[in-house]
Amino acid sequence: MNTTKILGEAVGIQRQDIIDRTEEQTTDGLTGAVILGRFKRGRVDAPMEIHQGNIRGQLGYDPKNPDYIAVQDCLDTNVPSLQVLRVKGGDREINCAGAKSWARFNSLDSGYDIKLNDKFYPTDGNFPDFIRNNLEGALGCTNDGAFEISNNSYSEYQRIELIPNQPLQDRTLVQIDTGSNITPVHIDNITGHITFCLSPQAPI
């Protein structure tokens, strides 16, 4: 009598068909990705291969830029490398056409750092006080109910970028005051960055 040491086999003829595994996922995680974004530097004509060893050199270290953070977060999940395409406009100059000497916000909290004429200033979370204590030669600032930033110079344009220093979902809604004598203000809905230009004050 024939016996078997394998338990659980069904009685009868057993088949072992050929199994096609050519379309099965053979890896446990992500091995590649493509990210489009705005960065300090890098190619705009073709994707770049970015890995942990070259991210700072290729894209420019920018820890407050959500696009840079997305690339770094992806690499931190042990993805060996990914393709990054830098879109134009990441370092474009703020347009001063139609600029006025002051901007007014009906609602704006203090959670921003400031970039003035392409120079970055960390504000430790309270940029109204930072402006008054450190940038008085260039800018004036009041926040009695509304928040106003003005150009203290009679000769220089001031290009300003307010950069969120906390996650966008934790921020209050920014309300911009508009008017014929108030400078145009732009808010990037993706990054939350606020940009505007202040013209020189008119001579007294």
C-alpha positions as a Markdown table, in Angstrom:
| # | Residue | x | y | z |
|---|---|---|---|---|
| 1 | Met | 0.0 | 0.0 | 0.0 |
| 2 | Asn | 1.3 | 3.5 | -0.9 |
| 3 | Thr | 1.5 | 6.0 | 1.9 |
| 4 | Thr | 2.4 | 9.7 | 2.0 |
| 5 | Lys | 4.0 | 11.9 | 4.6 |
| 6 | Ile | 2.3 | 15.0 | 3.3 |
| 7 | Leu | -1.0 | 15.6 | 5.1 |
| 8 | Gly | -3.9 | 17.6 | 3.6 |
| 9 | Glu | -3.4 | 16.7 | 0.0 |
| 10 | Ala | -6.7 | 16.0 | -1.9 |
| 11 | Val | -7.2 | 12.4 | -3.1 |
| 12 | Gly | -6.7 | 12.0 | -6.9 |
| 13 | Ile | -4.5 | 13.4 | -9.6 |
| 14 | Gln | -2.6 | 16.6 | -8.6 |
| 15 | Arg | -1.8 | 19.2 | -11.2 |
| 16 | Gln | 1.0 | 21.8 | -11.2 |
| 17 | Asp | 0.1 | 24.3 | -13.9 |
| 18 | Ile | 2.6 | 26.9 | -15.1 |
| 19 | Ile | 2.0 | 30.1 | -13.2 |
| 20 | Asp | 2.7 | 33.4 | -15.1 |
| 21 | Arg | 4.4 | 35.8 | -12.7 |
| 22 | Thr | 5.6 | 38.3 | -15.2 |
| 23 | Glu | 3.1 | 41.0 | -14.1 |
| 24 | Glu | 3.4 | 40.5 | -10.4 |
| 25 | Gln | 4.9 | 43.1 | -8.1 |
| 26 | Thr | 8.2 | 41.6 | -7.0 |
| 27 | Thr | 9.3 | 44.4 | -4.6 |
| 28 | Asp | 7.9 | 45.4 | -1.3 |
| 29 | Gly | 8.2 | 49.2 | -1.7 |
| 30 | Leu | 8.7 | 52.2 | -3.9 |
| 31 | Thr | 11.8 | 52.1 | -6.0 |
| 32 | Gly | 11.4 | 55.2 | -8.1 |
| 33 | Ala | 9.4 | 58.4 | -8.4 |
| 34 | Val | 9.1 | 61.7 | -10.3 |
| 35 | Ile | 8.5 | 65.0 | -8.5 |
| 36 | Leu | 7.9 | 68.4 | -10.1 |
| 37 | Gly | 8.6 | 71.5 | -8.0 |
| 38 | Arg | 10.2 | 74.8 | -7.5 |
| 39 | Phe | 13.8 | 74.7 | -6.2 |
| 40 | Lys | 16.7 | 77.1 | -5.7 |
| 41 | Arg | 18.7 | 75.6 | -8.5 |
| 42 | Gly | 18.8 | 72.7 | -10.9 |
| 43 | Arg | 17.9 | 71.9 | -14.5 |
| 44 | Val | 14.6 | 73.0 | -16.0 |
| 45 | Asp | 15.1 | 71.3 | -19.4 |
| 46 | Ala | 15.3 | 67.6 | -18.2 |
| 47 | Pro | 14.7 | 65.6 | -15.0 |
| 48 | Met | 17.6 | 65.2 | -12.6 |
| 49 | Glu | 18.4 | 62.0 | -10.7 |
| 50 | Ile | 18.4 | 63.0 | -7.0 |
| 51 | His | 19.6 | 60.8 | -4.1 |
| 52 | Gln | 20.7 | 61.4 | -0.5 |
| 53 | Gly | 24.2 | 62.2 | -1.6 |
| 54 | Asn | 23.4 | 65.0 | -4.1 |
| 55 | Ile | 20.1 | 66.6 | -3.0 |
| 56 | Arg | 21.6 | 69.7 | -1.5 |
| 57 | Gly | 24.1 | 70.2 | -4.3 |
| 58 | Gln | 21.6 | 69.7 | -7.1 |
| 59 | Leu | 18.5 | 71.4 | -5.7 |
| 60 | Gly | 20.0 | 73.9 | -3.1 |
| 61 | Tyr | 19.3 | 73.3 | 0.6 |
| 62 | Asp | 15.9 | 74.8 | 1.2 |
| 63 | Pro | 14.3 | 73.2 | 4.3 |
| 64 | Lys | 11.3 | 75.5 | 4.4 |
| 65 | Asn | 10.3 | 74.8 | 0.8 |
| 66 | Pro | 7.5 | 72.2 | 0.6 |
| 67 | Asp | 8.8 | 70.9 | -2.7 |
| 68 | Tyr | 12.2 | 70.3 | -1.2 |
| 69 | Ile | 10.7 | 68.7 | 1.8 |
| 70 | Ala | 8.7 | 66.3 | -0.4 |
| 71 | Val | 11.8 | 65.2 | -2.1 |
| 72 | Gln | 13.7 | 64.7 | 1.2 |
| 73 | Asp | 10.7 | 62.8 | 2.7 |
| 74 | Cys | 10.7 | 60.5 | -0.3 |
| 75 | Leu | 14.4 | 59.7 | 0.0 |
| 76 | Asp | 14.0 | 59.2 | 3.8 |
| 77 | Thr | 11.7 | 56.2 | 3.0 |
| 78 | Asn | 14.8 | 54.4 | 1.6 |
| 79 | Val | 14.0 | 55.1 | -2.0 |
| 80 | Pro | 17.5 | 54.9 | -3.6 |
| 81 | Ser | 16.8 | 57.8 | -6.0 |
| 82 | Leu | 14.1 | 59.7 | -7.8 |
| 83 | Gln | 13.7 | 61.9 | -10.8 |
| 84 | Val | 13.1 | 65.6 | -10.1 |
| 85 | Leu | 12.1 | 68.2 | -12.7 |
| 86 | Arg | 12.5 | 71.8 | -11.6 |
| 87 | Val | 9.7 | 74.0 | -13.0 |
| 88 | Lys | 10.4 | 77.6 | -14.0 |
| 89 | Gly | 9.5 | 80.3 | -11.6 |
| 90 | Gly | 11.2 | 79.0 | -8.4 |
| 91 | Asp | 13.6 | 81.9 | -8.2 |
| 92 | Arg | 11.8 | 84.5 | -10.3 |
| 93 | Glu | 12.1 | 88.1 | -9.4 |
| 94 | Ile | 9.1 | 89.6 | -7.7 |
| 95 | Asn | 7.4 | 92.0 | -10.2 |
| 96 | Cys | 7.2 | 95.6 | -9.0 |
| 97 | Ala | 4.9 | 96.9 | -11.7 |
| 98 | Gly | 2.1 | 98.8 | -10.1 |
| 99 | Ala | 3.7 | 98.6 | -6.6 |
| 100 | Lys | 2.7 | 101.0 | -3.8 |
| 101 | Ser | 4.7 | 101.8 | -0.7 |
| 102 | Trp | 2.7 | 99.7 | 1.7 |
| 103 | Ala | 0.7 | 96.4 | 2.1 |
| 104 | Arg | -2.2 | 95.8 | 4.5 |
| 105 | Phe | -3.5 | 92.5 | 5.8 |
| 106 | Asn | -6.8 | 92.3 | 7.7 |
| 107 | Ser | -5.7 | 88.9 | 9.0 |
| 108 | Leu | -2.2 | 87.6 | 9.2 |
| 109 | Asp | -0.6 | 85.7 | 12.1 |
| 110 | Ser | 3.1 | 85.7 | 13.1 |
| 111 | Gly | 4.2 | 82.3 | 11.8 |
| 112 | Tyr | 6.3 | 83.5 | 8.9 |
| 113 | Asp | 10.0 | 84.0 | 8.1 |
| 114 | Ile | 10.8 | 86.8 | 5.7 |
| 115 | Lys | 12.9 | 87.1 | 2.6 |
| 116 | Leu | 13.8 | 90.8 | 1.8 |
| 117 | Asn | 15.4 | 91.4 | -1.6 |
| 118 | Asp | 16.5 | 87.8 | -1.8 |
| 119 | Lys | 18.1 | 87.7 | 1.6 |
| 120 | Phe | 16.5 | 85.2 | 4.0 |
| 121 | Tyr | 15.8 | 86.1 | 7.7 |
| 122 | Pro | 14.5 | 83.6 | 10.2 |
| 123 | Thr | 12.1 | 85.5 | 12.6 |
| 124 | Asp | 11.6 | 82.9 | 15.4 |
| 125 | Gly | 7.9 | 83.0 | 14.7 |
| 126 | Asn | 7.2 | 86.7 | 15.4 |
| 127 | Phe | 8.0 | 88.6 | 12.3 |
| 128 | Pro | 6.3 | 91.9 | 13.2 |
| 129 | Asp | 8.7 | 92.3 | 16.1 |
| 130 | Phe | 11.6 | 91.0 | 14.0 |
| 131 | Ile | 10.9 | 93.7 | 11.4 |
| 132 | Arg | 10.7 | 96.5 | 14.0 |
| 133 | Asn | 13.9 | 95.3 | 15.7 |
| 134 | Asn | 16.1 | 94.3 | 12.8 |
| 135 | Leu | 14.8 | 95.8 | 9.5 |
| 136 | Glu | 13.7 | 99.3 | 10.5 |
| 137 | Gly | 16.0 | 100.9 | 8.0 |
| 138 | Ala | 14.1 | 99.2 | 5.1 |
| 139 | Leu | 10.6 | 98.4 | 6.5 |
| 140 | Gly | 8.0 | 99.7 | 8.8 |
| 141 | Cys | 5.5 | 97.5 | 10.5 |
| 142 | Thr | 2.3 | 98.1 | 12.5 |
| 143 | Asn | -0.2 | 95.5 | 13.8 |
| 144 | Asp | -2.9 | 97.3 | 15.7 |
| 145 | Gly | -5.9 | 95.3 | 14.6 |
| 146 | Ala | -4.8 | 95.1 | 11.0 |
| 147 | Phe | -1.2 | 94.3 | 9.9 |
| 148 | Glu | 0.7 | 96.8 | 7.7 |
| 149 | Ile | 4.2 | 96.6 | 6.2 |
| 150 | Ser | 5.6 | 99.8 | 4.6 |
| 151 | Asn | 8.7 | 100.8 | 2.8 |
| 152 | Asn | 10.9 | 103.1 | 4.9 |
| 153 | Ser | 13.2 | 103.9 | 1.9 |
| 154 | Tyr | 12.7 | 107.0 | -0.3 |
| 155 | Ser | 14.9 | 105.4 | -3.1 |
| 156 | Glu | 14.8 | 101.6 | -3.0 |
| 157 | Tyr | 12.2 | 99.1 | -4.0 |
| 158 | Gln | 11.7 | 96.3 | -1.4 |
| 159 | Arg | 10.8 | 92.8 | -2.7 |
| 160 | Ile | 9.3 | 90.8 | 0.1 |
| 161 | Glu | 8.5 | 87.1 | 0.5 |
| 162 | Leu | 6.8 | 85.8 | 3.6 |
| 163 | Ile | 7.5 | 82.1 | 4.1 |
| 164 | Pro | 5.4 | 79.9 | 6.4 |
| 165 | Asn | 7.4 | 78.3 | 9.2 |
| 166 | Gln | 4.7 | 75.8 | 10.2 |
| 167 | Pro | 2.4 | 73.4 | 8.2 |
| 168 | Leu | -0.2 | 75.1 | 6.0 |
| 169 | Gln | -3.1 | 73.2 | 7.5 |
| 170 | Asp | -2.3 | 74.7 | 10.9 |
| 171 | Arg | -2.5 | 78.3 | 9.7 |
| 172 | Thr | -5.3 | 80.8 | 9.9 |
| 173 | Leu | -6.7 | 82.2 | 6.7 |
| 174 | Val | -4.8 | 85.2 | 5.4 |
| 175 | Gln | -7.0 | 88.1 | 4.5 |
| 176 | Ile | -5.5 | 90.8 | 2.2 |
| 177 | Asp | -6.8 | 94.3 | 2.1 |
| 178 | Thr | -7.0 | 95.8 | -1.4 |
| 179 | Gly | -7.3 | 99.3 | -2.7 |
| 180 | Ser | -5.9 | 101.7 | -5.3 |
| 181 | Asn | -3.2 | 102.9 | -2.9 |
| 182 | Ile | -2.2 | 99.4 | -1.6 |
| 183 | Thr | 0.4 | 97.3 | -3.3 |
| 184 | Pro | -0.7 | 94.1 | -5.0 |
| 185 | Val | -0.1 | 90.9 | -3.0 |
| 186 | His | 0.2 | 87.4 | -4.3 |
| 187 | Ile | -0.4 | 84.2 | -2.2 |
| 188 | Asp | 0.8 | 80.8 | -3.6 |
| 189 | Asn | -2.1 | 78.4 | -2.8 |
| 190 | Ile | 0.3 | 75.4 | -2.9 |
| 191 | Thr | 3.2 | 76.7 | -0.8 |
| 192 | Gly | 1.5 | 79.4 | 1.2 |
| 193 | His | 4.3 | 81.9 | 0.3 |
| 194 | Ile | 3.1 | 85.5 | 0.2 |
| 195 | Thr | 5.0 | 87.8 | -2.2 |
| 196 | Phe | 4.8 | 91.6 | -2.9 |
| 197 | Cys | 6.8 | 94.6 | -3.8 |
| 198 | Leu | 6.9 | 97.9 | -2.1 |
| 199 | Ser | 7.8 | 101.1 | -4.0 |
| 200 | Pro | 9.9 | 103.8 | -2.4 |
| 201 | Gln | 8.0 | 106.4 | -0.3 |
| 202 | Ala | 7.2 | 109.6 | -2.0 |
| 203 | Pro | 9.4 | 112.5 | -0.8 |
| 204 | Ile | 7.8 | 114.7 | 1.8 |
